[in-house]
Amino acid sequence: MKKIKVAIFIFLVALATGIFNFLIVESTAKRLESYLDSTEKDPQLASEMSAFWERRSGILSIFVHHDVIDKITRSVIKTKTAAESGNDYFKKSQISVTRALVKTLKESDEISLKNVL
Amino acid sequence: MLISFLRAILLYLIVIFAVRFMGKRQISELQTSELVITFLISDIASIPMQNTSQPLVSGLIPIAVLVCCEIFVSVFMLKSSKFRKIICGSAVILINDGKLNQNELRKLRMTVDDLYEQLRQMDVFSIEDVSFAIVETNGKLSVLKKSEKQPPDASTLGITVPDAVFDSVVISSGEISDFSLSVCKLNRSWLEGVLAGEKIDLKDIFIMTANKNKEFNIIKKS
């Protein structure tokens, strides 16, 4: 009976970890998307976005494949550089690259039939 | 490299814990579900061990879920015989009173050579000598020989034999095993008395065995 209780506890911990992973990825992706929208209008927000990503990437690296995080980190830094440079074309193209990577991150963790299968 | 090293140790400990947690049966006779779990755990553990860009959690969560599923399945199997039948299947009678059931043999996809091989390993050289041969759910063959082919035991011969005693290792490399002593219904004071009588120090003993009749054997360290 003790063993089944421990098994239920481990099962719940695993489930909670999965849910936490899903929530943290979802919230990070949403925040990044809103930062990217704002950065298009206000380039100053790019450094704020970069600081936010730096904080979150540490937690995300516990759950998400490190290659995906590295790609987003590089893209966020490039977006920040582009926003600071004032080159509008470079900034816009970099924002769309980052947005695509964030979308991939979000979609890879979505509870969908596509991902399950 | 250091990360791989640390991960390997961590995963090794976790897999050891997982297998121990699933129970003793896991390391001896495997049922279908247990065999599947064992394969899966060993495979899952190796992925984050080799690939350091893979988060460790992605290996730990499936292991935890599989171990829990195995525990739940084994509990359900205890509670429901129908469920047990679905997961483990049922035992099959292959030989009944010296007659081979060919249909069951075909269903098991077992050749006559396989059957004879297993029978020979159990000291049976003719199907006619077998009263019952059953293929258990774990795939092992259990054989009951016909009574006239079985060696006579003490009760058949009508003789009295002394109780069987077994020797237990009470000291190994200078360390006393209280468990072995309790199995032999002995205690430390008896052991100390024996060591004093033999004029031997505990640390000089390689192995000492004893049984419940207080008979002992000491092998000194060389």
Chai-1 contact restraints between the chains, C-beta under 6 A:
chainA,res_idxA,chainB,res_idxB,connection_type,confidence,min_distance_angstrom,max_distance_angstrom,comment,restraint_id
A,I4,B,V75,contact,1.0,0.0,6.0,A-B,restraint_1
A,A7,B,C68,contact,1.0,0.0,6.0,A-B,restraint_2
A,A7,B,I71,contact,1.0,0.0,6.0,A-B,restraint_3
A,I10,B,A64,contact,1.0,0.0,6.0,A-B,restraint_4
A,I10,B,C68,contact,1.0,0.0,6.0,A-B,restraint_5
A,F11,B,C68,contact,1.0,0.0,6.0,A-B,restraint_6
A,A14,B,I61,contact,1.0,0.0,6.0,A-B,restraint_7
A,A14,B,A64,contact,1.0,0.0,6.0,A-B,restraint_8
A,A14,B,V65,contact,1.0,0.0,6.0,A-B,restraint_9
A,I62,B,P55,contact,1.0,0.0,6.0,A-B,restraint_10
A,I62,B,V57,contact,1.0,0.0,6.0,A-B,restraint_11
A,F63,B,P55,contact,1.0,0.0,6.0,A-B,restraint_12
A,F63,B,V57,contact,1.0,0.0,6.0,A-B,restraint_13
A,H66,B,S53,contact,1.0,0.0,6.0,A-B,restraint_14
A,D67,B,S53,contact,1.0,0.0,6.0,A-B,restraint_15
